[in-house]
Amino acid sequence: MKEIQEWNPYYIGASCSLYRPEQFYPWLYPYGSSRHYISLWNDPEQMEDVEDKKRIMEMYPLMARRLQPYVEECCDRLEYEGSMMYDEYPDRLSLLRKSQEVWEQAQKRENFGENSPDWEQIRDLTGVLLLQEMLVRRKKKRRR
């Protein structure tokens, strides 16, 4: 017979659960879900890197924290063999275009209000966030 976690989608601890424990007990999960850490338990150095990255990202300025999910989404789309993200020398113009795409996506989905910064004001920040995320992913790919 299967365990309750395997067949019951309403069981709170199930991986396929409709209810995530982070929703009901947010004080127990200050850094979000811990499910992806299970694969890192065998590699303590990599787990330390992930924790360190999360701690550093919590200290980002507000605008950087708001843009970070869009940067990660852009890098997810670029994560394929032969991508410009894995080129030995990434092209500056391509990076500028990608950072502009990130800013356009953020403007569509976020409400920045009346004092929304222009592209010229935010260009360097999105570029740095994009380069940082690409660096982390390139490093992770080299480890494999």
N, C-alpha and C positions, 0 to 999 in steps of 0.2 A: 504494500500500500504506500502511496506517495505521502510525503510530509504535507502538512497544511499549507506551508509556504509555496509549494510547487503547484497546487491546483486551485487555491482560493485567491482570486484577484482582490478581494476585500481585506485580506490579511495585511496589516499595516507594514510588516517587515518584508513582504514579498518583493522580488525584483520587478515583477510585472504589475505591482499593486496600483490600483487607482488612487490610493491614498498614500502619500509619502509622509514618513514620520517628521520630516522637517516642517511640514505644514502645521502639525499639531503640537510639536514640542520645539519651537524655534530656539529656545534658550539652550537646548542640548546640542544644537548644530550651529554654532556661531559662524562657521566657515562654509555652510551649505552641506550638501550631501557628502557622505563619507564612502559611498559605494565604489567610486573609482579608485579609492586607496587600496582596495583589496588586492588589485594586481600589482601594486607597488610594494607590498609587504616583503617580498623576496629581495628587493633592491633598496636597502635603506638610504643609500646615497641619493637615488632618484627621488625617493619620497621626501627627503630633506630639501632637495631642490624645489619640489612642487610647493611644499609648505613655505619655503623662503620666498618664492615668487608671489604667493598669495599675501604674505605679510607685507611685502614691499608694495604690491599693487593697492593695498588698503590705504597706503599713505599718499597715493596719487592725489593731485588736486581734483576738485569736483568735475571740471570739464573733461579731464583725462579719464576719470572713472566712468563718465557717461559715454565716452567714445570707445572705450576698450571693447565692449561686446561687438561693436560693428567692425572693429579691427580684426577680432578673432573670427568673425563670420567671413570676412574678406579672405583671411589666410586659410580658412577651411576650404574655400572655393579654389584657392591656388595650390592646394596640397595634392598634386598629381605628378607623375613622372614626367620630366622635361619641362616643368613649370619654371617661370622666371624667378620664382622664389629660391630655387635650388641652383641657379646659375652661379658659376664661379665669380663672375663680376656682374651683379645686378645692374640693370640699366636705370639711370637716374630719372629719365623721362617716364618710364613705365611705373616707377615707384611714385612719382608725382601724380600720374593718372589714377593709380590705385588709391592714393590718399585722398584724392578729390572724390572718387567714388564713395569712399568711407564717409566723407563729410556730407555728401548728398543723401546717402542712406540715413544718416543720423538726423539730418534736417527733416526728412520725410516722416520719420517715426517719433522723434522727440519734440517736445514743446519747449523751445528755448526762450520764448517770450519776446517782449519788445526789444530787449537789448541783446539779440542774437548776434554773435560775432560774424564778420564777413569771412570769406574764404582766405583772403590775404592775411587776416589776423590769426587764423587757426591752422594755416598750412604747415607751419613748422611742427606744431604739436602733433597733428595727425601723421606727419611723416616720421617723426621720432617714434611714436607708438607702433606704427607699422613696421619700421625697421627693427624695433625691439622684439616684437612678436615673431618676425621672420627669423631673427637670430636664434631665438629659443627653439623654434621648430627645426631649423637647420642643424642645431646641436643635437636635438633629440633624434633626428634621422641618422646622423653620423654614428650614434651609439648603437643603433640596431645592427 
